[in-house]
Amino acid sequence: MPYSAGMPELHVVDHPLVQHKLTQMRRFDTPSERFRQLLTETSLLLTYEVTRELPLTTTTITTPLVETEAPELVEHPVVVSILRAGNGLLDGVLQVIPGARVGHVGLYRDHETLQAVEYYCKFPSLEGQTVIVVDPMLATGNSAAAALDRVKADGPAAIRFLCLLAAPEGIAALHEVHPDVPIWTASVDECLNEVGYIVPGLGDAGDRIFGTT
């Protein structure tokens, strides 16, 4: 559903299964194996929502009974994962859209400045394409904004941002620099803490996915 706090381009997916799985991921004692499974399952459901308005065309097919006109996608979107945690969402997205081409942008957060530092970037052709950028956490918004800067430089037709959790500060920051990019998320949490983590959140998504600290 659209988030109503003055930001019509923010969509909160409040499906009961999404919210249930998110609660399991928030638990501090959920092991990495289970966390990864839950994240993949949740990303399947989030992908259903973020792709709801993809354009369709009509094609002629033959069923076992008759020839008929049927809808199909005009083209598959390109999915761009913000490394490393974005790959936790990517697996589920690709199960729903197996024909999607994939790009990666590697960013890490400088813990002193909270700014995003790029260390890797490789995209397929994005010109004229619909691009879905994925990252589990929209915290300060700095990494997301930097990734969208790189994506926009390649001339896509449309961009959508998909995350698991978002902080109000990150939403505001992203909309300030990229007001044309709609956001889909499972939850808008309370705030950021003093070191830029989402509260109540679920900790560092990359660490939870890969079992690192």
C-alpha positions as CSV (number, residue, x, y, z in Angstrom):
1,M,0.0,0.0,0.0
2,P,1.2,3.6,-0.5
3,Y,2.8,5.2,2.5
4,S,0.8,8.3,3.3
5,A,3.3,10.6,5.1
6,G,3.6,13.0,2.2
7,M,5.5,10.6,0.1
8,P,3.3,9.0,-2.5
9,E,6.2,7.2,-4.2
10,L,6.8,5.0,-1.2
11,H,5.0,1.6,-1.1
12,V,4.9,-0.5,2.1
13,V,4.1,-4.1,1.4
14,D,2.0,-5.1,4.4
15,H,1.0,-8.6,3.3
16,P,0.7,-10.9,6.4
17,L,3.3,-13.4,5.1
18,V,5.8,-10.6,4.5
19,Q,5.3,-9.2,8.0
20,H,5.4,-12.7,9.6
21,K,8.7,-13.5,7.9
22,L,10.1,-10.1,8.7
23,T,9.5,-10.7,12.4
24,Q,11.4,-14.0,12.2
25,M,14.3,-12.2,10.5
26,R,14.4,-9.5,13.2
27,R,15.0,-12.0,16.0
28,F,18.6,-11.8,17.1
29,D,18.9,-15.6,17.5
30,T,17.7,-16.5,14.0
31,P,20.7,-18.3,12.5
32,S,22.2,-17.3,9.1
33,E,20.9,-20.3,7.3
34,R,17.3,-19.6,8.4
35,F,17.8,-15.8,7.8
36,R,18.8,-16.4,4.2
37,Q,15.9,-18.7,3.6
38,L,13.4,-16.2,5.0
39,L,15.0,-13.3,3.0
40,T,14.6,-15.3,-0.2
41,E,11.0,-16.2,0.6
42,T,10.2,-12.6,1.4
43,S,11.9,-11.2,-1.7
44,L,9.7,-13.5,-3.8
45,L,6.6,-11.7,-2.3
46,L,8.2,-8.2,-2.6
47,T,9.1,-8.9,-6.2
48,Y,5.4,-9.6,-6.9
49,E,4.6,-6.1,-5.7
50,V,7.5,-4.2,-7.3
51,T,6.7,-5.7,-10.8
52,R,2.9,-5.2,-10.6
53,E,2.9,-2.4,-13.2
54,L,5.4,-3.8,-15.7
55,P,4.1,-3.3,-19.2
56,L,2.5,-6.1,-21.1
57,T,1.9,-6.9,-24.8
58,T,-0.3,-9.4,-26.5
59,T,0.9,-12.3,-28.4
60,T,-0.6,-15.2,-30.3
61,I,-0.1,-18.6,-28.7
62,T,-1.4,-22.1,-29.2
63,T,-2.8,-24.0,-26.2
64,P,-3.5,-27.7,-26.3
65,L,-7.0,-26.7,-27.4
66,V,-7.0,-23.5,-29.5
67,E,-5.0,-20.6,-30.8
68,T,-5.6,-17.5,-28.6
69,E,-4.3,-14.1,-27.7
70,A,-2.4,-13.9,-24.4
71,P,-0.4,-11.3,-22.4
72,E,3.3,-11.4,-21.9
73,L,5.9,-9.0,-20.7
74,V,7.2,-6.5,-23.2
75,E,10.7,-7.1,-21.8
76,H,12.3,-8.4,-18.6
77,P,13.6,-5.7,-16.2
78,V,17.3,-5.4,-15.3
79,V,18.1,-6.1,-11.7
80,V,20.9,-4.2,-10.0
81,S,22.2,-5.6,-6.7
82,I,24.0,-3.3,-4.3
83,L,26.8,-5.5,-2.9
84,R,27.1,-7.3,-0.8
85,A,23.8,-7.6,1.0
86,G,21.7,-6.9,-2.1
87,N,22.5,-10.4,-3.3
88,G,20.3,-11.7,-0.4
89,L,17.3,-10.1,-2.2
90,L,18.6,-10.9,-5.7
91,D,18.2,-14.7,-5.3
92,G,14.4,-14.4,-4.7
93,V,13.9,-11.8,-7.4
94,L,15.6,-14.0,-10.0
95,Q,13.3,-16.9,-9.1
96,V,10.4,-14.8,-10.1
97,I,12.1,-13.1,-13.1
98,P,14.6,-15.7,-14.3
99,G,15.0,-13.9,-17.6
100,A,16.3,-10.7,-16.0
101,R,19.8,-9.5,-16.6
102,V,21.8,-8.6,-13.6
103,G,24.2,-5.8,-12.7
104,H,26.2,-5.2,-9.5
105,V,27.5,-2.1,-7.8
106,G,29.8,-2.6,-4.8
107,L,29.5,0.0,-2.1
108,Y,30.6,0.1,1.5
109,R,29.8,2.6,4.2
110,D,32.6,4.6,5.7
111,H,31.8,4.3,9.4
112,E,33.3,7.7,10.2
113,T,31.4,9.7,7.6
114,L,28.6,7.3,6.8
115,Q,29.2,8.1,3.2
116,A,29.2,5.4,0.5
117,V,32.5,4.4,-1.1
118,E,32.4,2.5,-4.4
119,Y,34.7,-0.4,-5.0
120,Y,33.0,-2.3,-8.0
121,C,30.5,-1.6,-10.7
122,K,29.5,-3.8,-13.7
123,F,26.1,-3.4,-15.5
124,P,24.5,-4.9,-18.6
125,S,23.1,-2.4,-21.0
126,L,20.6,-0.2,-19.1
127,E,19.7,2.3,-21.8
128,G,15.9,2.4,-22.2
129,Q,15.4,-0.4,-19.7
130,T,13.3,-0.8,-16.5
131,V,15.8,-1.3,-13.7
132,I,15.0,-2.7,-10.2
133,V,17.7,-1.8,-7.7
134,V,17.8,-4.1,-4.7
135,D,19.4,-3.7,-1.2
136,P,17.9,-5.0,2.0
137,M,18.4,-1.9,4.1
138,L,17.6,1.8,3.3
139,A,19.3,3.4,6.3
140,T,21.1,6.7,5.7
141,G,20.2,6.5,2.0
142,N,23.8,7.3,1.0
143,S,24.6,3.9,-0.6
144,A,21.2,3.8,-2.4
145,A,21.7,7.4,-3.7
146,A,25.2,6.6,-5.0
147,A,24.0,3.4,-6.7
148,L,21.1,5.3,-8.4
149,D,23.5,7.9,-9.6
150,R,25.5,5.2,-11.4
151,V,22.4,3.6,-12.8
152,K,20.9,6.8,-14.1
153,A,24.2,7.6,-15.9
154,D,23.4,4.7,-18.2
155,G,20.0,6.1,-19.4
156,P,17.4,3.6,-18.1
157,A,13.7,4.3,-18.9
158,A,12.6,3.7,-15.4
159,I,14.0,2.8,-12.0
160,R,12.4,1.2,-8.9
161,F,14.1,0.7,-5.6
162,L,13.4,-2.5,-3.6
163,C,14.4,-3.0,0.1
164,L,13.4,-5.0,3.1
165,L,13.6,-2.2,5.7
166,A,13.7,1.6,5.4
167,A,14.3,4.3,8.0
168,P,12.5,7.6,7.6
169,E,15.8,9.4,7.4
170,G,16.9,7.2,4.4
171,I,13.6,7.7,2.7
172,A,13.8,11.4,3.0
173,A,17.4,11.5,1.8
174,L,16.7,9.3,-1.2
175,H,13.6,11.3,-2.2
176,E,15.6,14.6,-2.0
177,V,18.2,13.5,-4.6
178,H,16.1,11.0,-6.6
179,P,12.5,12.1,-6.2
180,D,11.5,10.2,-9.4
181,V,12.5,6.8,-8.0
182,P,9.6,4.9,-6.2
183,I,10.5,2.7,-3.2
184,W,9.0,-0.6,-2.2
185,T,9.7,-1.9,1.3
186,A,8.3,-4.3,3.9
187,S,8.6,-1.8,6.7
188,V,9.3,1.8,7.6
189,D,11.0,1.5,11.0
190,E,11.3,4.1,13.7
191,C,14.7,5.8,13.1
192,L,18.4,5.5,12.8
193,N,20.6,5.2,15.9
194,E,23.8,7.2,16.5
195,V,25.9,5.0,14.2
196,G,23.4,4.9,11.3
197,Y,21.7,1.6,12.0
198,I,18.0,1.1,11.5
199,V,16.0,0.8,14.8
200,P,14.4,-1.6,15.7
201,G,15.8,-3.1,12.5
202,L,17.5,-6.5,12.3
203,G,21.2,-5.6,12.6
204,D,23.6,-5.6,9.7
205,A,21.9,-7.4,6.9
206,G,25.2,-8.5,5.3
207,D,26.4,-10.0,8.5
208,R,23.1,-11.7,9.1
209,I,23.1,-13.2,5.6
210,F,26.7,-14.4,5.5
211,G,27.3,-15.1,9.2
212,T,30.0,-12.5,9.6
213,T,30.6,-9.9,12.3
